[in-house]
Amino acid sequence: EDPPLPMTGRVVSSRGFLLSVEGEDPSSGVVRFCLRHCRPWSSRVGVPWSLGSVVVAALAATWASLSGDTGIQDWAPGLAATCGLVIIIQAVLWSTAVVEQSVTIFKGMGLQFETKFALGRQSIEFLESDRIEAVIINEAVRLQRIVTYLAVLLRDEPSMKLPFDKMWPSMEILEPIFKELDHEFNGSGNPRVVGVEGER
């Protein structure tokens, strides 16, 4: 299972997500917001079912090859191929399963986005303050439902950065993050929602 959440700061729980806030000491100049699923990643990608099916299929294939029954041995290769396919699919799911996303505010310097995957891989991106135009909370229609997301608009660039592009937390989770970002980069401290986008 995933390691426990750090309890060094506030923790907000809403709609299947946990948000921990770390490093809120104003003198440090660093605040980190860490977002995780409430459920461990293994239960979300079907590990018990897939591993169980692979074990059963492998045992059946072994028994078939040792039994000497030619009828059973005929379908043993197909069963072995199915086991291999299940393992490949599961490996893909594991490699892309996200266990944590975080945004760290380095006051006066910029933002750092970090994504941690189930198999230990990490991706880190840093945005300097002078590249950041504004921070907004936006809405989009995704899979026939409206979701809210945090977006960082870039100066002189058409694209925007989504700190939580693998997760879709609720407004309750996003609001404390936005307030801190808004105060640092927008100077208003007033949460707002801008527009509704189409299917993403």
Secondary structure, DSSP 8 states (H G I E B T S, - for coil): -------SS-EEEETTEEEEEE---TTT-EEEEEEEESS-HHHHTTHHHHHHHHHHHHHHHHHHHHH--HHHHHHHHHHHHHHHHHHHHHHHHHHH-EEEEEEEEETTTEEEEEEEETTS-EEEEEEEGGGEEEEEEEEEEETTEEEEEEEEEETT-S-EE-TTTT----HHHHHHHHHHHIIIIIS-----EEEEE---
